[in-house]
Amino acid sequence: MKKSRNGNRPGLLSISEAAWILGVNDGRVCRAIRLGLLPVVRRRGRLLIPAHALAHLADDSVPCTGSDVRGGA
């Protein structure tokens, strides 16, 4: 198995990786974390986002709030 950039944790993504997947900048992902829209875990001092959290955001059946990561103000 190929080692990933996030320390061989396939279920966890860095903030930059999550931003790239969502098509937004790092700042918007950090804002979503502060607002509680994205859960995070700490590993060796780094904030990592569980991949299932991004899948939840990408699911169109989930209602979006005005402060959603994918758009809005």
The first five atom37 places (N, CA, C, CB, O) and aatype in JSON, in Angstrom:
{
  "aatype": [12, 11, 11, 15, 1, 2, 7, 2, 1, 14, 7, 10, 10, 15, 9, 15, 6, 0, 0, 17, 9, 10, 7, 19, 2, 3, 7, 1, 19, 4, 1, 0, 9, 1, 10, 7, 10, 10, 14, 19, 19, 1, 1, 1, 7, 1, 10, 10, 9, 14, 0, 8, 0, 10, 0, 8, 10, 0, 3, 3, 15, 19, 14, 4, 16, 7, 15, 3, 19, 1, 7, 7, 0],
  "atom_mask": [
    [1, 1, 1, 1, 1],
    [1, 1, 1, 1, 1],
    [1, 1, 1, 1, 1],
    [1, 1, 1, 1, 1],
    [1, 1, 1, 1, 1],
    [1, 1, 1, 1, 1],
    [1, 1, 1, 0, 1],
    [1, 1, 1, 1, 1],
    [1, 1, 1, 1, 1],
    [1, 1, 1, 1, 1],
    [1, 1, 1, 0, 1],
    [1, 1, 1, 1, 1],
    [1, 1, 1, 1, 1],
    [1, 1, 1, 1, 1],
    [1, 1, 1, 1, 1],
    [1, 1, 1, 1, 1],
    [1, 1, 1, 1, 1],
    [1, 1, 1, 1, 1],
    [1, 1, 1, 1, 1],
    [1, 1, 1, 1, 1],
    [1, 1, 1, 1, 1],
    [1, 1, 1, 1, 1],
    [1, 1, 1, 0, 1],
    [1, 1, 1, 1, 1],
    [1, 1, 1, 1, 1],
    [1, 1, 1, 1, 1],
    [1, 1, 1, 0, 1],
    [1, 1, 1, 1, 1],
    [1, 1, 1, 1, 1],
    [1, 1, 1, 1, 1],
    [1, 1, 1, 1, 1],
    [1, 1, 1, 1, 1],
    [1, 1, 1, 1, 1],
    [1, 1, 1, 1, 1],
    [1, 1, 1, 1, 1],
    [1, 1, 1, 0, 1],
    [1, 1, 1, 1, 1],
    [1, 1, 1, 1, 1],
    [1, 1, 1, 1, 1],
    [1, 1, 1, 1, 1],
    [1, 1, 1, 1, 1],
    [1, 1, 1, 1, 1],
    [1, 1, 1, 1, 1],
    [1, 1, 1, 1, 1],
    [1, 1, 1, 0, 1],
    [1, 1, 1, 1, 1],
    [1, 1, 1, 1, 1],
    [1, 1, 1, 1, 1],
    [1, 1, 1, 1, 1],
    [1, 1, 1, 1, 1],
    [1, 1, 1, 1, 1],
    [1, 1, 1, 1, 1],
    [1, 1, 1, 1, 1],
    [1, 1, 1, 1, 1],
    [1, 1, 1, 1, 1],
    [1, 1, 1, 1, 1],
    [1, 1, 1, 1, 1],
    [1, 1, 1, 1, 1],
    [1, 1, 1, 1, 1],
    [1, 1, 1, 1, 1],
    [1, 1, 1, 1, 1],
    [1, 1, 1, 1, 1],
    [1, 1, 1, 1, 1],
    [1, 1, 1, 1, 1],
    [1, 1, 1, 1, 1],
    [1, 1, 1, 0, 1],
    [1, 1, 1, 1, 1],
    [1, 1, 1, 1, 1],
    [1, 1, 1, 1, 1],
    [1, 1, 1, 1, 1],
    [1, 1, 1, 0, 1],
    [1, 1, 1, 0, 1],
    [1, 1, 1, 1, 1]
  ],
  "atom_positions": [
    [[0.84, -1.18, 0.0], [0.0, 0.0, 0.0], [0.89, 1.24, 0.0], [-0.96, 0.0, 1.22], [1.89, 1.31, 0.71]],
    [[0.5, 2.2, -0.8], [1.24, 3.45, -0.92], [0.99, 4.34, 0.29], [0.86, 4.18, -2.21], [-0.15, 4.5, 0.72]],
    [[2.05, 4.91, 0.84], [1.92, 5.79, 2.0], [1.38, 7.15, 1.56], [3.28, 5.96, 2.73], [1.89, 7.75, 0.61]],
    [[0.34, 7.62, 2.25], [-0.25, 8.91, 1.9], [0.49, 10.05, 2.58], [-1.74, 8.93, 2.28], [1.31, 9.83, 3.47]],
    [[0.19, 11.27, 2.16], [0.83, 12.45, 2.74], [0.45, 12.67, 4.18], [0.48, 13.68, 1.94], [1.19, 13.32, 4.92]],
    [[-0.69, 12.14, 4.62], [-1.16, 12.41, 5.97], [-0.67, 11.37, 6.97], [-2.66, 12.47, 6.0], [-1.32, 11.16, 7.99]],
    [[0.44, 10.72, 6.7], [1.01, 9.8, 7.67], [0.39, 8.42, 7.64], [0.0, 0.0, 0.0], [0.27, 7.77, 8.68]],
    [[0.0, 7.97, 6.47], [-0.57, 6.63, 6.29], [-1.88, 6.44, 7.04], [0.42, 5.6, 6.73], [-2.13, 5.36, 7.58]],
    [[-2.7, 7.47, 7.09], [-4.03, 7.39, 7.7], [-5.05, 7.63, 6.6], [-4.19, 8.44, 8.87], [-5.45, 8.77, 6.36]],
    [[-5.48, 6.55, 5.93], [-6.35, 6.73, 4.77], [-7.69, 7.36, 5.08], [-6.57, 5.43, 4.11], [-8.32, 7.93, 4.19]],
    [[-8.16, 7.28, 6.31], [-9.45, 7.86, 6.67], [-9.37, 9.3, 7.12], [0.0, 0.0, 0.0], [-10.4, 9.89, 7.47]],
    [[-8.18, 9.88, 7.14], [-7.99, 11.25, 7.63], [-7.32, 12.1, 6.56], [-7.16, 11.27, 8.92], [-6.42, 11.64, 5.86]],
    [[-7.78, 13.34, 6.45], [-7.26, 14.27, 5.45], [-6.73, 15.53, 6.12], [-8.34, 14.63, 4.42], [-7.27, 15.98, 7.14]],
    [[-5.69, 16.1, 5.55], [-5.2, 17.39, 6.04], [-6.18, 18.48, 5.61], [-3.75, 17.69, 5.5], [-7.06, 18.25, 4.79]],
    [[-6.01, 19.66, 6.17], [-6.86, 20.79, 5.8], [-6.69, 21.12, 4.33], [-6.53, 22.02, 6.67], [-7.67, 21.4, 3.63]],
    [[-5.46, 21.09, 3.84], [-5.2, 21.37, 2.42], [-5.83, 20.33, 1.51], [-3.69, 21.43, 2.16], [-6.4, 20.68, 0.47]],
    [[-5.74, 19.06, 1.9], [-6.36, 18.01, 1.09], [-7.88, 18.16, 1.06], [-5.98, 16.62, 1.64], [-8.5, 18.0, 0.01]],
    [[-8.47, 18.46, 2.2], [-9.92, 18.65, 2.27], [-10.35, 19.85, 1.42], [-10.38, 18.84, 3.73], [-11.36, 19.79, 0.73]],
    [[-9.57, 20.93, 1.48], [-9.89, 22.11, 0.69], [-9.83, 21.79, -0.8], [-8.92, 23.26, 1.02], [-10.69, 22.24, -1.56]],
    [[-8.83, 21.03, -1.22], [-8.69, 20.67, -2.62], [-9.89, 19.84, -3.08], [-7.37, 19.91, -2.86], [-10.44, 20.06, -4.16]],
    [[-10.29, 18.88, -2.26], [-11.43, 18.02, -2.6], [-12.72, 18.83, -2.71], [-11.59, 16.9, -1.55], [-13.52, 18.61, -3.62]],
    [[-12.91, 19.77, -1.78], [-14.12, 20.59, -1.78], [-14.08, 21.71, -2.81], [-14.33, 21.17, -0.4], [-15.12, 22.28, -3.15]],
    [[-12.9, 22.02, -3.32], [-12.77, 23.09, -4.31], [-12.83, 24.47, -3.68], [0.0, 0.0, 0.0], [-13.3, 25.42, -4.31]],
    [[-12.34, 24.58, -2.45], [-12.31, 25.86, -1.75], [-10.9, 26.1, -1.23], [-13.35, 25.89, -0.58], [-10.04, 25.23, -1.36]],
    [[-10.66, 27.27, -0.65], [-9.33, 27.53, -0.1], [-9.24, 27.02, 1.35], [-9.0, 29.04, -0.16], [-10.25, 26.71, 1.97]],
    [[-8.02, 26.95, 1.86], [-7.78, 26.44, 3.21], [-8.52, 27.24, 4.27], [-6.29, 26.46, 3.51], [-9.0, 26.69, 5.26]],
    [[-8.62, 28.54, 4.06], [-9.29, 29.41, 5.03], [-10.75, 29.06, 5.22], [0.0, 0.0, 0.0], [-11.28, 29.14, 6.33]],
    [[-11.41, 28.67, 4.14], [-12.82, 28.3, 4.24], [-12.99, 27.0, 5.02], [-13.44, 28.16, 2.84], [-13.95, 26.84, 5.77]],
    [[-12.06, 26.07, 4.85], [-12.1, 24.82, 5.62], [-11.86, 25.12, 7.1], [-11.05, 23.8, 5.09], [-12.55, 24.57, 7.96]],
    [[-10.9, 25.98, 7.39], [-10.64, 26.36, 8.79], [-11.86, 27.03, 9.41], [-9.42, 27.3, 8.87], [-12.17, 26.8, 10.58]],
    [[-12.54, 27.84, 8.65], [-13.76, 28.5, 9.14], [-14.83, 27.46, 9.45], [-14.27, 29.52, 8.11], [-15.52, 27.56, 10.46]],
    [[-14.98, 26.48, 8.57], [-15.97, 25.42, 8.8], [-15.64, 24.63, 10.06], [-16.03, 24.48, 7.59], [-16.54, 24.2, 10.77]],
    [[-14.36, 24.44, 10.32], [-13.94, 23.75, 11.54], [-14.32, 24.59, 12.76], [-12.42, 23.46, 11.53], [-14.87, 24.07, 13.72]],
    [[-14.01, 25.89, 12.71], [-14.34, 26.77, 13.84], [-15.84, 26.83, 14.1], [-13.82, 28.18, 13.58], [-16.27, 26.91, 15.25]],
    [[-16.65, 26.8, 13.03], [-18.1, 26.86, 13.16], [-18.72, 25.53, 13.56], [-18.72, 27.33, 11.85], [-19.91, 25.45, 13.86]],
    [[-17.91, 24.49, 13.58], [-18.41, 23.18, 13.96], [-19.05, 22.4, 12.82], [0.0, 0.0, 0.0], [-19.72, 21.39, 13.06]],
    [[-18.87, 22.86, 11.58], [-19.44, 22.17, 10.42], [-18.6, 20.96, 10.01], [-19.56, 23.13, 9.25], [-19.12, 20.02, 9.41]],
    [[-17.32, 20.99, 10.33], [-16.42, 19.88, 10.04], [-15.77, 19.4, 11.33], [-15.36, 20.29, 9.01], [-15.17, 20.2, 12.05]],
    [[-15.86, 18.12, 11.63], [-15.17, 17.59, 12.81], [-13.69, 17.4, 12.5], [-15.81, 16.25, 13.26], [-13.31, 17.21, 11.34]],
    [[-12.87, 17.46, 13.52], [-11.43, 17.24, 13.36], [-10.92, 16.33, 14.46], [-10.67, 18.58, 13.36], [-11.53, 16.2, 15.52]],
    [[-9.8, 15.7, 14.19], [-9.07, 14.94, 15.2], [-7.64, 15.45, 15.2], [-9.13, 13.39, 14.92], [-7.13, 15.89, 14.17]],
    [[-6.99, 15.38, 16.35], [-5.59, 15.79, 16.46], [-4.7, 14.57, 16.43], [-5.34, 16.61, 17.75], [-4.92, 13.62, 17.18]],
    [[-3.71, 14.6, 15.56], [-2.7, 13.56, 15.48], [-1.35, 14.23, 15.39], [-2.94, 12.62, 14.27], [-1.04, 14.93, 14.43]],
    [[-0.53, 14.0, 16.42], [0.82, 14.59, 16.47], [0.8, 16.09, 16.24], [1.71, 13.93, 15.42], [1.65, 16.63, 15.53]],
    [[-0.16, 16.76, 16.84], [-0.24, 18.22, 16.76], [-0.89, 18.76, 15.5], [0.0, 0.0, 0.0], [-0.99, 19.97, 15.33]],
    [[-1.34, 17.88, 14.6], [-1.98, 18.32, 13.35], [-3.48, 18.12, 13.45], [-1.42, 17.55, 12.14], [-3.96, 17.17, 14.07]],
    [[-4.21, 19.02, 12.83], [-5.66, 18.85, 12.72], [-5.94, 18.08, 11.45], [-6.4, 20.23, 12.73], [-5.53, 18.48, 10.36]],
    [[-6.66, 16.96, 11.58], [-7.01, 16.13, 10.44], [-8.52, 15.95, 10.39], [-6.29, 14.77, 10.5], [-9.18, 15.84, 11.43]],
    [[-9.04, 15.9, 9.2], [-10.49, 15.81, 9.0], [-10.82, 14.39, 8.56], [-10.98, 16.85, 7.93], [-10.23, 13.88, 7.61]],
    [[-11.77, 13.74, 9.25], [-12.19, 12.4, 8.82], [-12.82, 12.46, 7.42], [-13.19, 11.79, 9.83], [-13.61, 13.36, 7.13]],
    [[-12.46, 11.51, 6.58], [-12.96, 11.49, 5.2], [-14.48, 11.38, 5.16], [-12.34, 10.33, 4.43], [-15.11, 11.93, 4.26]],
    [[-15.07, 10.69, 6.12], [-16.53, 10.54, 6.11], [-17.23, 11.89, 6.29], [-16.98, 9.57, 7.2], [-18.37, 12.05, 5.86]],
    [[-16.56, 12.85, 6.93], [-17.16, 14.17, 7.11], [-17.3, 14.89, 5.77], [-16.31, 15.02, 8.09], [-18.27, 15.61, 5.54]],
    [[-16.32, 14.7, 4.88], [-16.4, 15.31, 3.56], [-17.47, 14.62, 2.72], [-15.04, 15.24, 2.84], [-18.18, 15.26, 1.95]],
    [[-17.59, 13.32, 2.88], [-18.62, 12.59, 2.15], [-20.0, 13.1, 2.57], [-18.5, 11.07, 2.4], [-20.9, 13.2, 1.75]],
    [[-20.15, 13.41, 3.85], [-21.41, 13.94, 4.37], [-21.71, 15.3, 3.74], [-21.36, 14.06, 5.91], [-22.85, 15.58, 3.37]],
    [[-20.7, 16.15, 3.62], [-20.89, 17.47, 3.0], [-21.22, 17.35, 1.52], [-19.63, 18.33, 3.19], [-22.0, 18.14, 0.98]],
    [[-20.62, 16.38, 0.86], [-20.82, 16.22, -0.58], [-22.17, 15.6, -0.91], [-19.72, 15.38, -1.16], [-22.61, 15.68, -2.06]],
    [[-22.83, 15.0, 0.06], [-24.12, 14.36, -0.16], [-25.18, 15.43, -0.37], [-24.49, 13.43, 1.02], [-25.45, 16.22, 0.54]],
    [[-25.77, 15.47, -1.54], [-26.75, 16.51, -1.87], [-28.06, 16.36, -1.09], [-27.04, 16.48, -3.34], [-28.85, 17.31, -1.04]],
    [[-28.3, 15.2, -0.5], [-29.54, 15.02, 0.25], [-29.49, 15.67, 1.63], [-29.85, 13.54, 0.4], [-30.51, 15.78, 2.3]],
    [[-28.3, 16.09, 2.04], [-28.15, 16.75, 3.33], [-28.45, 18.22, 3.17], [-26.72, 16.53, 3.91], [-27.84, 18.88, 2.32]],
    [[-29.38, 18.77, 3.96], [-29.69, 20.19, 3.83], [-28.49, 21.06, 4.19], [-30.88, 20.56, 4.71], [-27.75, 20.76, 5.13]],
    [[-28.3, 22.13, 3.44], [-27.18, 23.05, 3.64], [-27.63, 24.26, 4.42], [-26.56, 23.46, 2.31], [-28.76, 24.72, 4.25]],
    [[-26.75, 24.79, 5.26], [-27.04, 26.02, 5.98], [-26.42, 27.18, 5.23], [-26.53, 25.96, 7.44], [-25.64, 26.96, 4.3]],
    [[-26.75, 28.38, 5.62], [-26.19, 29.57, 4.96], [-24.7, 29.7, 5.13], [0.0, 0.0, 0.0], [-24.05, 30.35, 4.31]],
    [[-24.14, 29.11, 6.17], [-22.69, 29.19, 6.41], [-21.99, 27.92, 5.99], [-22.4, 29.48, 7.88], [-20.92, 27.59, 6.52]],
    [[-22.58, 27.2, 5.05], [-22.02, 25.93, 4.56], [-20.65, 26.18, 3.93], [-22.96, 25.26, 3.55], [-20.39, 27.26, 3.41]],
    [[-19.8, 25.19, 3.98], [-18.45, 25.26, 3.44], [-18.47, 25.4, 1.93], [-17.67, 24.03, 3.85], [-17.58, 26.05, 1.37]],
    [[-19.45, 24.81, 1.25], [-19.47, 24.79, -0.21], [-19.86, 26.12, -0.82], [-20.4, 23.72, -0.69], [-19.69, 26.31, -2.02]],
    [[-20.36, 27.03, -0.05], [-20.76, 28.31, -0.62], [-21.38, 29.19, 0.44], [0.0, 0.0, 0.0], [-21.27, 28.9, 1.63]],
    [[-22.0, 30.24, 0.01], [-22.64, 31.16, 0.96], [-21.66, 32.14, 1.53], [0.0, 0.0, 0.0], [-20.48, 32.16, 1.19]],
    [[-22.17, 32.97, 2.42], [-21.34, 34.03, 3.01], [-20.61, 33.54, 4.22], [-22.17, 35.23, 3.38], [-19.87, 34.3, 4.85]]
  ]
}
